Amino acid sequence: MKIFIDSAKVSEIEEAFSSGFLDGVTTNPSLLKVAVDELTARGEEIDLAQYIERILTVAEGTPVSLEVTEYTYERMVEQAKRIYERFNPVANNVYIKIPINPVFNGAEADEFDGLKAIKELSAENIPVNCTLIFTPEQALLAAKAGAAFVSPFAGRIDDYIRSQNDIQFKKEDYFPAQGIWRDEQVLEDNGVVSGIDLVEQIVEVFLRYDMTAEVLAASLRNARQAREAALAGADIATLPLYVIKDLVSHYKTREGMEKFIGDVLPEYVELTK
Ligand code: E4P
């Protein structure tokens, strides 16, 4: 399974890539806002174009998803092409994020605008990461339209199931892959019992129909969920930096280090200098 960093902070992206095992970056408008707001609050002046170029350069050789902010077919396609033409020459690694369905309250968009945009961009060899996937059928249609990546938002499904059932939670809390049982019934959303279950169902559908799109498990909030995404067969997991760090953490590893370093023979250190 490939590991992407889910962040628009250059400092975090640099730190993650310094590990040597990173395979890409995903951003979204909210992540970009957090990154820019943080720098602005520190008194730094941001040239957004240069900032995005830095992200692309740090991640050179691996995909970086940049999202459209328009929400009708024509406008999404126009904006996607502008983003691609402006930024892909930097490091040849831009993927365009298109929502599966851009309709929301107040938006004059059509249910099929996302799919139409994916189809047109993919046909022009602009790679698309289809975002905001919450059902296997959305994923199937995105893949049929030509998306290179489909992004099920695992954590947000877990959040939704918990909030629909009045369960208090913190964003990073673990949600069991097999779901939460109450009164001998599993809590679910339209046949999906957890974010990981959603990922697993999509992987199964794609395998059954030989779909070439890669399943990018997104919105993962802890290391155990990343492990379960791998077990479910996700091609990619995109993770915040704190989760990437958690992947290499264990209490006994830390404890073992303390013991080994405490036991070091001075002669051994001398010998190996
Ligand atoms: C990545 O592509 C998504 O935008 C991101 O993982 C969403 O994560 P969140 O649900 O934690 O905001």
Boltz pocket constraint, residues with backbone or C-beta under 6 A from the ligand:
constraints:
  - pocket:
      binder: B
      contacts: [[A, 6], [A, 26], [A, 27], [A, 28], [A, 131], [A, 151], [A, 153], [A, 155], [A, 156], [A, 218], [A, 219], [A, 220], [A, 238]]
      max_distance: 6.0
